[in-house]
């Protein structure tokens, strides 16, 4: 990969990170906590529920809503 391609890749990655950060900031605190604990922390639904003091169903609901919002904000199609 040439220098020009590396520069373009880095700029694209920086833009994607910025869009993701903005999309995460737009989530409710509960949705954001659930997403980060699962995606970044690697916790299971029961672990997230215990950490946040909520039911597992609440974790599932928050993650479902958050995923929809993130897909819409990032223009990802499933």
C-alpha positions, 0 to 999 in steps of 0.5 A: 500500500502506498503513502497516498492510500495510507493517508486516505485510509487514515482520514476515512478511519478518523471520519468514521470514529468521529461519526461513531462518537457522535452517534454514541453521544446521541444515545440515552445514558442507559443505552450508551452504558449498555452498548459500551459494557457489551461492545467494549467491556465484553460483558454478557447481558447478565453481567451488564444487568448486574452492573447497571442494577436492571433486569436482563430484559432491560439490557436487551431492550436498551441494546436493541434501541441503541443498535437501531439508532446507531445503524440509522446514524451511521447509515449501515444497512442490515 
